[in-house]
Amino acid sequence: MTYDSKVVNRIKRMEGQLRGILRMIDEEKDCKEVVTQLSAVRSGVDRTIGVIVSENLVTCVQNSEGDPAVVNNSIQEAVNLLVKSR
């Protein structure tokens, strides 16, 4: 699968957020601030998972050549990935 620049940028943004959280911890910031930032990263991860799974599903369905078994299998795999990510 090819990942587009939007997905890479999302992950880089989360990487920056995590570095910021480590800095906050080093500076002994209030736990509410740290947890708020951790929640933002978690939300970003969840959204990124959704984008990756949905883009992959679209590609699989487009490449299925109308074969219902392949489409059903692709949908089941996508659902399993989403469930596993929770």
C-alpha positions as CSV (number, residue, x, y, z in Angstrom):
1,M,0.0,0.0,0.0
2,T,1.2,3.5,-0.8
3,Y,0.7,6.1,2.0
4,D,0.1,9.6,0.9
5,S,1.7,12.7,2.4
6,K,-1.4,13.5,4.4
7,V,-1.0,10.3,6.5
8,V,2.7,10.9,6.9
9,N,2.0,14.5,8.0
10,R,-0.5,13.3,10.6
11,I,2.1,10.9,12.0
12,K,4.7,13.6,12.1
13,R,2.3,15.9,13.9
14,M,1.7,13.2,16.5
15,E,5.4,12.7,16.9
16,G,5.8,16.4,17.6
17,Q,3.0,16.2,20.1
18,L,4.6,13.3,21.9
19,R,7.9,15.2,22.1
20,G,6.0,18.1,23.6
21,I,4.4,15.8,26.2
22,L,7.9,14.5,27.2
23,R,9.0,18.1,27.6
24,M,5.9,18.9,29.7
25,I,6.7,15.9,31.9
26,D,10.3,17.1,32.3
27,E,9.0,20.5,33.3
28,E,6.6,18.9,35.7
29,K,3.5,20.4,34.2
30,D,0.1,19.8,35.7
31,C,-1.3,16.3,35.0
32,K,-4.4,17.8,33.4
33,E,-2.3,19.4,30.7
34,V,-0.4,16.2,30.1
35,V,-3.5,14.1,29.9
36,T,-5.1,16.5,27.6
37,Q,-2.2,16.3,25.2
38,L,-2.1,12.5,25.5
39,S,-5.8,12.4,24.6
40,A,-5.1,14.5,21.6
41,V,-2.4,12.1,20.4
42,R,-4.7,9.2,21.0
43,S,-7.4,10.9,19.0
44,G,-4.9,11.5,16.2
45,V,-3.9,7.9,16.2
46,D,-7.5,6.7,16.0
47,R,-8.2,9.1,13.1
48,T,-5.1,8.0,11.3
49,I,-6.0,4.4,11.7
50,G,-9.4,5.1,10.2
51,V,-7.9,7.0,7.2
52,I,-5.4,4.2,6.5
53,V,-8.0,1.4,6.8
54,S,-10.6,3.2,4.7
55,E,-8.1,4.1,1.9
56,N,-6.9,0.5,1.9
57,L,-10.5,-0.8,1.7
58,V,-11.3,1.5,-1.2
59,T,-8.2,0.2,-3.1
60,C,-9.0,-3.4,-2.4
61,V,-12.6,-3.0,-3.6
62,Q,-11.5,-1.2,-6.7
63,N,-9.0,-4.0,-7.4
64,S,-11.6,-6.8,-6.7
65,E,-12.9,-6.7,-10.3
66,G,-16.4,-7.1,-8.9
67,D,-15.7,-10.4,-7.2
68,P,-18.2,-10.5,-4.3
69,A,-15.9,-12.9,-2.3
70,V,-13.0,-10.5,-2.6
71,V,-15.1,-7.5,-1.7
72,N,-16.6,-9.3,1.4
73,N,-13.1,-10.5,2.5
74,S,-11.8,-6.9,2.2
75,I,-14.6,-5.5,4.2
76,Q,-14.2,-8.1,6.9
77,E,-10.4,-7.4,7.1
78,A,-11.1,-3.7,7.4
79,V,-13.7,-4.3,10.2
80,N,-11.2,-6.6,12.0
81,L,-8.5,-4.0,11.8
82,L,-10.8,-1.3,13.2
83,V,-11.9,-3.6,16.0
84,K,-8.3,-4.6,16.8
85,S,-7.3,-0.9,17.1
86,R,-9.8,-0.3,19.8
